[in-house]
Amino acid sequence: MARKTKLMLRVEKEFDQPLERLLPELVNDQGLTATADTLGVSKATLGYWMLKMGINVKRVALAPGEVLEVKRTNN
């Protein structure tokens, strides 16, 4: 677990959720730019936070009729 800055802690308190859970959820729902806007930080800051916490963003192109399933493993 990476050490969190005061801004990271403020965002966690505001959204009542740890960033490790909040960031992937928001990025999946809104995208990077909208997530940064929602959190009140720059895209660079959001990218740094994600790098610091080991959160990866992958883009996948699906053909018509294809589906993608994401599974969470318990660590």
CORCORVEN-V64327 format. One record per helix or strand of 3 or more residues. SS is the DSSP state (A for helix, B for strand). FROM is the first residue (numbers start at 1). LEN is the number of residues. If there is no record, write none. Layout:
BEGIN
{{SS	FROM	LEN} {SS	FROM	LEN}}
END
This chain:
BEGIN
{{A	6	10} {A	19	12} {A	32	8} {A	43	11}}
END
